[in-house]
């Protein structure tokens, strides 16, 4: 499912126009992004939790040359599914 399919599903499920559903989806994505940028987590009970995870600096290998390279520490967005989502997928 891509974004336009998701907008169609939201429009149908919530009885909205596709334009309204698209704006609602964009607003949700912007809100989650802003929360993660500020270091907060977003919890949707039953669905899951979006949070920022710290990835430590590490040593890797350049696949072309085989030389060791240093990979800097970074922050990455993560998602932990909730119990209801897990159980609905594992039917």
C-alpha positions in Angstrom: 0.0 0.0 0.0 1.4 3.4 -0.9 0.4 6.9 0.2 -2.4 7.4 -2.4 -3.9 4.0 -1.5 -3.8 5.0 2.2 -5.5 8.3 1.4 -8.2 6.4 -0.5 -8.7 4.0 2.4 -8.9 6.9 4.9 -11.3 8.8 2.7 -13.6 5.8 2.4 -13.4 4.8 6.1 -14.0 8.3 7.5 -16.4 9.4 4.7 -14.1 12.3 3.7 -13.1 13.7 0.4 -9.7 12.5 -0.9 -8.4 16.0 -0.5 -9.5 16.2 3.1 -8.1 12.7 3.8 -4.8 13.7 2.2 -4.5 16.8 4.4 -5.4 14.8 7.5 -2.7 12.2 6.7 -0.1 15.0 6.0 -1.0 16.6 9.3 -0.6 13.3 11.2 2.8 12.7 9.5 3.9 16.3 10.3 2.9 16.0 13.9 4.7 12.7 14.4 7.8 14.1 12.6 7.8 17.2 14.8 7.4 15.2 18.0 10.3 12.9 17.1 12.5 15.9 16.1 11.9 17.4 19.6 12.8 14.1 21.3 9.3 13.1 22.2 7.7 9.7 21.5 4.3 9.3 20.0 2.1 6.5 21.4 -1.1 5.3 19.7 -2.6 2.9 22.2 -3.2 -0.5 20.6 -1.3 0.5 17.4 2.2 1.2 18.6 4.9 3.7 19.6 7.1 5.9 17.4 10.3 6.9 19.2 13.9 8.1 18.4 16.6 5.5 19.0 20.3 6.2 19.5 22.6 4.3 17.3 26.2 4.2 18.7 29.3 4.9 16.6 30.9 1.8 15.2 33.5 0.5 12.9 32.3 -0.8 9.5 33.9 -1.9 6.2 33.9 -0.3 2.8 32.5 -3.0 0.6 34.6 -1.8 -2.4 38.0 -1.7 -0.8 37.5 -3.7 2.4 39.1 -0.9 4.4 37.7 -0.2 7.9 35.7 3.0 8.2 34.3 4.8 11.2 30.5 5.2 11.1 29.3 8.1 13.2 26.7 7.9 15.9 23.2 8.8 14.8 19.6 9.0 15.8 17.0 6.9 13.9 13.2 6.8 14.1 11.9 3.5 15.4 8.5 1.9 15.7 7.4 -0.7 18.3 4.0 -2.3 17.5 1.3 -2.5 20.1 -0.4 -5.6 21.4 -3.6 -5.1 19.3 -1.6 -4.6 16.1 0.6 -7.6 16.8 -2.3 -9.9 17.5 -4.2 -8.7 14.4 -1.3 -9.5 12.1 -0.6 -12.9 13.8 -4.1 -14.3 13.1 
